[in-house]
Structures are given as C-alpha cells and as structure tokens.
C-alpha cells in the first residue's frame, strides 16, 4: 500500500510540475509581474529545481505545520503542498499511529479506500482538510482558545458542580489479563478514589466508585460486567466470548435488561472498553449493536457522550504497535452513525497510559469546564 501510494504521489507531482514549467515558459512576460505582485514568492528557488522524488522525500519528513509554512514560500509550493494525493498518502501512512479520534475529526475512510479510476483524476475528497482536522497534533495546536470568563474565581468556587456519572461496560473490562478496574482502584497517582458521600444506589448495581480528575473534578463510574466473576474468568482463560447478561438472552436486537435500563436513564455518559489486542475483533458487529442499545434515545438524550477506550494489556517490547488503530476501531464499530458525541482513545491497561486524555474529553463533553 505504501509503495504504490508513493508511486501515485510522485506521478501526480511530476504531472503538476511539467504543467507548471510549461505554463511558465509559455508566459515568461508575466513571471516578473507575478514575482513583484506577491513580494518575490513566485521566483523559483533551489528547492524548486530539485528532482520531484527528492522534493517528495523532503516533504515526507516535515510536520503538517511545516508543510503549510512551505506552501507560503512560493506559488509553486503553494500548489504542491495542496496536492490531494500527497495528503492521501500522509493519511494512509500516519492514521494507524494516531492515539485518538472523535466524531469531529474522523477521516472519510471510504474515500481513502476507494481506488482512483485514473491517476490524473482529482479526488473529490479534501484529504488535506481530513488530515489537519484528524491529526491529534494539529487538533491540539489549532484548538480554539476558550473565551475568558467574567466570573471571578472566588464566585466560581461558590458554585456547586454536579458530579457526572458514567456507565462503563465492554469486553476490554473482562478479556485482558490486566484488570482495568483493578488498576483504576490502585492508581492514586493517575485517578485517586474520591472520599465522601456515595452516589445514589441502583438496585442490583450499586452506587459506583467516584474518582478525582486533576485533583479537582469529581466523577462517578458504574461498572457493568457481562457475567459473574467465575464465568468471566473462565471465558478469559479459554479465550471465548460468552453471552452478556446485560442484554435479553437470545434477542437479536440486543434489548437491555430492566436493571441496566435504569442505569442508562441515570447516567450522564458512557465508557466502552474495547479489546484492541490482535485477533479479538471478530465480534465487532455484536459490540456495535450493544453500544447502540445502550445509547437508545428512549433511555436518555443523544447529547450524552460515549468514550471508547481502545485497550491493550501492556506495551509491546521495542514499542511495536500490534493494537487495532483508533481510526479503524471507530470504523469497525460504525461510530459515524451515532448521534452522540464520541471519542476513541488508545490506552494501556497496565500503566493506564492515555486514560487521562480520554477522561478529560469525556468530562468536557459532559458539560464540565476544565
């Protein structure tokens, strides 16, 4: 895929360069005028004269921000860095390494996977916009600044914030050999357990566990397991999937049992723990149906967010990535069709690496001003 992508980009750049040079030669009388009009940026430079394959090689080492700056140096580079096949190549190369993606930044994978009828045809999708919108580094750098508040910190401290409550479920809680809940309970340096009065009890479920985010924001998690501990442990050891008791047995529509319906009505959002380890994606259609059942509009507003934790038990030696990439997990779970805000966040259960990024997004999406 990468080799053929490079070849397509090089052919596209060569076609553009040939057309550009031809237009310059046929209109030499206006070159000086264009150079004077744009402050000299139309004049060719040393980079312009390099072979196309070297130009592409240089661009492949630049960050998206540097590519955009390069596009501001001349008319030639302005057009080159907007080549859609160039950004299509960058998307296919970099997307598997993005640690997160959400409902506002999900690239159009269908357009990426569609074959080009003819390489000289312009792709209809704006891959540059997809990349700049989806890349976590670009999202952080170009995030809109929060407007200044007129209320002083003293008066803000007098406002009692409601403690948001989230229902957590999914195979990533049960199938990994490192317990996510166990790590949460014993990692005070990441999310300390909050002291104080517990939340309202839900019959058969309990009151959940409250945690502190950034030592300031309190939130509650209700954990929903699919079966009792013995059945879960046996299924994990045998690496088998068992039918979840959160849903009506043998119901193809994945209807939720009454106790869990009460939970769905009481919470402010959801956390779904997905198993993203190799070979564990064979039940994605069932997982998709279960997520949609939990988010049934009859049980609560579609403004409630859902955080998808893309879980692996531990980091691989040498930093090798063997997990399902976040963008492909979002595609497998068909998250695009959800009316709810959603985010997929990579985490490592053993170290809880990545968890705080996901929880921060969830609290913001729930209405907290962090």
C-alpha positions as CSV (number, residue, x, y, z in Angstrom):
1,X,0.0,0.0,0.0
2,X,2.7,2.5,1.0
3,X,4.9,1.7,-2.1
4,X,2.0,2.1,-4.5
5,X,0.9,5.3,-2.7
6,X,4.4,6.8,-3.1
7,X,4.4,6.0,-6.8
8,X,1.0,7.6,-7.3
9,X,2.1,10.8,-5.4
10,X,5.3,11.0,-7.5
11,X,3.5,10.7,-10.8
12,X,1.0,13.3,-9.6
13,X,3.7,15.7,-8.6
14,X,5.6,15.2,-11.9
15,X,2.5,15.9,-13.9
16,X,1.9,19.1,-11.9
17,X,5.5,20.2,-12.3
18,X,5.5,19.6,-16.0
19,X,2.3,21.6,-16.4
20,X,3.7,24.4,-14.2
21,X,7.0,24.6,-16.0
22,X,5.2,24.6,-19.4
23,X,2.9,27.4,-18.3
24,X,5.9,29.5,-17.0
25,X,7.8,29.0,-20.3
26,X,4.8,30.0,-22.4
27,X,4.1,33.1,-20.3
28,X,7.6,34.4,-19.5
29,X,6.4,38.0,-19.9
30,X,4.3,37.8,-16.8
31,X,6.7,36.0,-14.5
32,X,8.3,39.2,-13.3
33,X,4.9,40.8,-12.8
34,X,3.8,37.9,-10.6
35,X,7.0,38.0,-8.6
36,X,6.6,41.7,-7.9
37,X,2.9,41.2,-7.1
38,X,3.5,38.6,-4.4
39,X,6.7,40.0,-2.9
40,X,9.0,37.7,-4.8
41,X,7.4,34.5,-3.8
42,X,6.8,33.4,-7.4
43,X,10.5,33.3,-8.1
44,X,12.0,29.9,-8.2
45,X,14.4,28.7,-5.6
46,X,16.9,25.9,-5.0
47,X,14.2,23.5,-3.8
48,X,12.1,24.1,-6.9
49,X,14.9,22.8,-9.1
50,X,15.3,19.5,-7.2
51,X,14.0,16.3,-8.8
52,X,10.5,15.6,-7.8
53,X,11.4,12.4,-5.9
54,X,13.8,14.4,-3.7
55,X,11.1,17.1,-3.1
56,X,8.7,14.4,-2.0
57,X,11.4,12.8,0.2
58,X,11.9,16.2,1.9
59,X,8.2,16.7,2.4
60,X,7.7,13.3,3.9
61,X,9.9,14.4,6.9
62,X,8.0,17.6,7.5
63,X,5.2,18.1,10.0
64,X,1.8,19.2,8.7
65,X,2.5,22.7,10.2
66,X,5.9,22.9,8.3
67,X,4.3,21.8,5.1
68,X,1.7,24.6,5.4
69,X,4.6,27.1,6.0
70,X,6.4,25.7,3.0
71,X,3.3,26.3,0.9
72,X,3.6,30.0,1.9
73,X,7.0,30.4,0.3
74,X,6.0,30.5,-3.4
75,X,3.2,29.9,-5.9
76,X,4.8,26.6,-6.9
77,X,5.0,25.2,-3.4
78,X,1.5,26.6,-2.5
79,X,0.1,24.3,-5.3
80,X,2.4,21.3,-4.5
81,X,1.5,21.1,-0.8
82,X,-2.2,21.1,-1.7
83,X,-1.8,18.0,-3.9
84,X,-4.7,15.7,-2.7
85,X,-2.7,12.5,-3.4
86,X,0.1,13.8,-1.2
87,X,-2.3,14.2,1.8
88,X,-4.0,10.9,0.9
89,X,-0.5,9.2,1.2
90,X,0.1,11.0,4.6
91,X,-3.2,9.9,5.9
92,X,-2.6,6.2,5.0
93,X,0.9,6.4,6.5
94,X,0.1,8.2,9.7
95,X,-3.5,7.3,10.7
96,X,-2.5,3.9,12.2
97,X,-0.4,5.8,14.8
98,X,-3.0,8.3,15.9
99,X,-3.8,7.6,19.6
100,X,-7.3,9.1,19.3
101,X,-10.1,10.2,17.0
102,X,-13.5,11.7,17.7
103,X,-16.8,12.5,16.0
104,X,-15.4,15.8,14.7
105,X,-12.1,14.5,13.4
106,X,-12.9,11.1,11.9
107,X,-11.4,10.9,8.3
108,X,-13.5,9.6,5.5
109,X,-12.1,6.2,5.2
110,X,-14.4,5.2,2.4
111,X,-12.8,7.8,0.2
112,X,-9.3,6.6,1.2
113,X,-10.1,3.0,0.4
114,X,-11.8,3.8,-3.0
115,X,-9.5,3.1,-6.0
116,X,-8.7,6.0,-8.2
117,X,-10.2,5.5,-11.6
118,X,-7.4,7.4,-13.3
119,X,-4.5,8.9,-11.5
120,X,-5.0,12.2,-13.4
121,X,-8.5,12.5,-11.9
122,X,-8.7,14.8,-9.0
123,X,-10.0,13.0,-5.8
124,X,-13.3,14.5,-4.7
125,X,-12.4,14.3,-1.0
126,X,-10.2,17.0,0.6
127,X,-7.6,14.8,2.1
128,X,-5.6,17.8,3.4
129,X,-8.5,19.0,5.4
130,X,-9.1,15.5,6.7
131,X,-5.5,15.2,7.9
132,X,-5.4,18.6,9.5
133,X,-8.7,18.0,11.2
134,X,-7.9,14.5,12.3
135,X,-4.3,14.5,13.4
136,X,-4.1,14.8,17.2
137,X,-1.0,17.1,17.0
138,X,-3.0,19.5,14.7
139,X,-6.1,19.3,16.9
140,X,-4.1,20.3,20.0
141,X,-2.2,23.2,18.2
142,X,-5.2,24.7,16.5
143,X,-7.8,24.2,19.2
144,X,-9.9,27.3,19.6
145,X,-8.9,29.2,22.8
146,X,-11.5,29.2,25.5
147,X,-13.2,32.5,25.9
148,X,-12.4,34.5,29.0
149,X,-14.8,34.2,31.9
150,X,-16.1,37.3,33.6
151,X,-16.9,35.5,36.9
152,X,-14.1,35.7,39.4
153,X,-12.5,32.5,40.8
154,X,-14.0,33.4,44.2
155,X,-17.6,33.3,42.9
156,X,-16.8,30.3,40.8
157,X,-15.7,28.4,43.9
158,X,-19.2,29.0,45.4
159,X,-20.9,27.2,42.6
160,X,-21.5,23.5,43.4
161,X,-20.8,21.4,40.4
162,X,-22.9,18.3,39.8
163,X,-20.9,15.1,39.9
164,X,-21.3,13.4,36.5
165,X,-21.9,9.7,36.4
166,X,-20.8,7.3,33.7
167,X,-21.7,3.6,33.0
168,X,-18.7,1.6,31.9
169,X,-19.0,-1.7,30.1
170,X,-17.4,-3.8,27.3
171,X,-15.1,-6.7,26.7
172,X,-11.9,-4.7,27.5
173,X,-13.0,-5.0,31.2
174,X,-13.1,-8.8,31.1
175,X,-10.9,-10.3,28.4
176,X,-7.5,-8.8,29.2
177,X,-5.1,-10.4,31.6
178,X,-4.7,-7.0,33.3
179,X,-7.8,-5.7,35.0
180,X,-8.7,-2.1,34.1
181,X,-11.0,-1.7,37.1
182,X,-8.3,-3.1,39.4
183,X,-5.7,-0.7,38.0
184,X,-8.1,2.2,38.4
185,X,-8.7,1.3,42.1
186,X,-5.0,1.1,42.8
187,X,-3.5,4.0,40.8
188,X,-3.9,7.2,43.0
189,X,-1.2,8.9,41.0
190,X,-3.5,8.7,37.9
191,X,-7.1,8.9,39.2
192,X,-7.4,8.9,43.0
193,X,-10.5,7.5,44.5
194,X,-12.7,10.3,45.9
195,X,-13.8,10.3,49.5
196,X,-17.2,11.5,50.6
197,X,-20.9,10.6,50.4
198,X,-21.5,7.9,47.7
199,X,-23.9,8.4,44.9
200,X,-27.5,7.1,44.9
201,X,-27.7,3.3,44.9
202,X,-29.2,1.5,41.9
203,X,-30.7,-1.8,42.9
204,X,-28.6,-4.7,41.9
205,X,-25.8,-2.4,40.6
206,X,-24.6,-0.4,43.5
207,X,-23.5,3.3,43.8
208,X,-20.4,3.0,41.7
209,X,-16.9,4.5,42.5
210,X,-16.1,8.2,42.5
211,X,-12.7,9.4,41.3
212,X,-10.9,12.8,41.2
213,X,-9.7,14.2,37.9
214,X,-6.8,16.6,38.2
215,X,-7.4,16.6,42.0
216,X,-10.3,19.0,41.3
217,X,-13.2,17.4,39.4
218,X,-15.1,14.5,40.9
219,X,-16.9,12.0,38.7
220,X,-18.5,8.6,39.3
221,X,-18.2,5.3,37.3
222,X,-20.8,2.5,37.5
223,X,-19.1,-0.7,36.2
224,X,-21.4,-3.1,34.3
225,X,-20.0,-6.7,33.9
226,X,-21.5,-9.1,31.4
227,X,-21.4,-12.1,33.9
228,X,-20.3,-13.1,37.4
229,X,-16.7,-13.2,38.2
230,X,-16.3,-17.0,37.9
231,X,-17.9,-17.0,34.4
232,X,-15.8,-14.1,33.3
233,X,-12.5,-15.7,34.5
234,X,-13.3,-19.0,32.8
235,X,-14.2,-17.2,29.5
236,X,-10.9,-15.2,29.7
237,X,-8.8,-18.3,30.3
238,X,-10.4,-20.1,27.4
239,X,-10.4,-17.0,25.2
240,X,-14.1,-17.5,24.5
241,X,-16.9,-15.0,24.2
242,X,-19.9,-15.6,26.4
243,X,-23.4,-14.1,26.1
244,X,-23.8,-10.9,28.1
245,X,-26.4,-10.9,30.9
246,X,-26.7,-7.1,30.4
247,X,-28.9,-7.9,27.4
248,X,-32.0,-10.1,27.0
249,X,-30.9,-13.6,26.2
250,X,-31.2,-14.7,22.5
251,X,-32.5,-11.4,21.4
252,X,-31.1,-10.3,18.0
253,X,-31.9,-6.7,18.8
254,X,-29.7,-6.7,22.0
255,X,-32.5,-5.3,24.2
256,X,-31.2,-4.2,27.6
257,X,-32.5,-5.9,30.8
258,X,-34.6,-3.7,33.1
259,X,-31.9,-3.2,35.7
260,X,-29.4,-1.9,33.1
261,X,-32.1,0.3,31.6
262,X,-32.4,2.1,34.9
263,X,-28.6,2.7,34.8
264,X,-28.8,4.1,31.3
265,X,-31.5,6.6,32.4
266,X,-29.4,7.7,35.4
267,X,-26.0,8.3,33.9
268,X,-24.6,11.4,32.1
269,X,-22.5,9.4,29.6
270,X,-20.8,6.1,28.8
271,X,-17.4,4.4,28.8
272,X,-17.0,1.4,26.5
273,X,-13.8,-0.7,27.0
274,X,-13.0,-2.3,23.7
275,X,-10.4,-5.1,23.4
276,X,-8.0,-3.9,20.7
277,X,-5.4,-6.7,21.0
278,X,-4.6,-8.8,17.9
279,X,-7.2,-11.4,16.9
280,X,-10.0,-10.0,19.2
281,X,-12.1,-8.1,16.7
282,X,-14.3,-10.9,15.5
283,X,-17.3,-9.7,17.5
284,X,-17.4,-6.1,16.3
285,X,-20.9,-6.3,14.8
286,X,-22.3,-7.6,18.2
287,X,-20.4,-4.9,20.0
288,X,-21.8,-2.3,17.7
289,X,-25.3,-3.5,18.4
290,X,-24.8,-3.4,22.1
291,X,-23.4,0.1,22.0
292,X,-26.4,1.3,20.1
293,X,-28.7,-0.4,22.5
294,X,-27.1,1.4,25.5
295,X,-27.4,4.7,23.6
296,X,-31.1,4.2,22.8
297,X,-32.7,7.7,22.7
298,X,-35.7,6.3,24.6
299,X,-33.3,5.9,27.6
300,X,-31.8,9.4,27.5
301,X,-30.8,12.3,25.4
302,X,-28.4,11.8,22.4
303,X,-26.2,14.6,23.7
304,X,-24.7,12.2,26.2
305,X,-21.1,11.4,25.2
306,X,-19.5,7.9,24.9
307,X,-15.8,7.4,25.4
308,X,-14.4,4.3,23.6
309,X,-11.3,3.0,25.4
310,X,-9.2,1.1,22.9
311,X,-7.5,-1.3,25.4
312,X,-4.4,-3.5,25.3
313,X,-3.0,-5.1,28.4
314,X,0.6,-3.8,28.1
315,X,3.1,-2.2,25.8
316,X,4.9,-4.5,23.4
317,X,8.7,-4.8,23.6
318,X,10.5,-2.3,21.5
319,X,7.4,-0.1,21.2
320,X,5.9,-2.3,18.4
321,X,2.3,-1.4,17.7
322,X,0.1,-4.5,17.4
323,X,-3.2,-2.9,18.5
324,X,-6.2,-2.1,16.3
325,X,-5.6,1.6,15.4
326,X,-8.2,4.0,16.8
327,X,-9.5,5.1,13.4
328,X,-10.1,1.6,12.3
329,X,-11.7,0.7,15.6
330,X,-14.1,3.6,15.0
331,X,-14.8,2.2,11.6
332,X,-15.4,-1.4,12.8
333,X,-17.8,-0.1,15.5
334,X,-19.6,2.1,12.9
335,X,-19.4,5.0,15.3
336,X,-20.2,7.5,12.5
337,X,-23.8,6.6,12.6
338,X,-24.2,7.5,16.3
339,X,-26.0,10.8,17.1
340,X,-24.0,11.0,20.3
341,X,-20.6,12.7,20.7
342,X,-17.9,10.0,20.8
343,X,-14.2,9.6,21.1
344,X,-11.8,6.6,20.6
345,X,-8.8,6.8,22.9
346,X,-5.9,4.3,23.0
347,X,-4.9,3.2,26.5
348,X,-2.5,0.6,28.0
349,X,-4.2,-1.1,30.9
350,X,-1.1,-1.9,32.8
351,X,0.1,1.7,33.0
352,X,-3.2,3.5,32.3
353,X,-1.3,5.5,29.6
354,X,-3.7,7.6,27.6
355,X,-6.6,7.3,30.1
356,X,-6.4,10.8,31.4
357,X,-6.7,12.2,27.8
358,X,-9.9,10.2,27.4
359,X,-11.4,11.1,30.7
360,X,-10.6,14.8,30.1
361,X,-12.5,14.7,26.8
362,X,-15.5,12.9,28.5
363,X,-15.8,15.4,31.3
364,X,-15.7,18.3,28.8
365,X,-18.2,16.6,26.6
366,X,-20.5,16.2,29.6
367,X,-20.5,19.9,30.3
368,X,-17.7,20.4,32.8
369,X,-15.4,23.4,32.2
370,X,-12.0,22.0,32.9
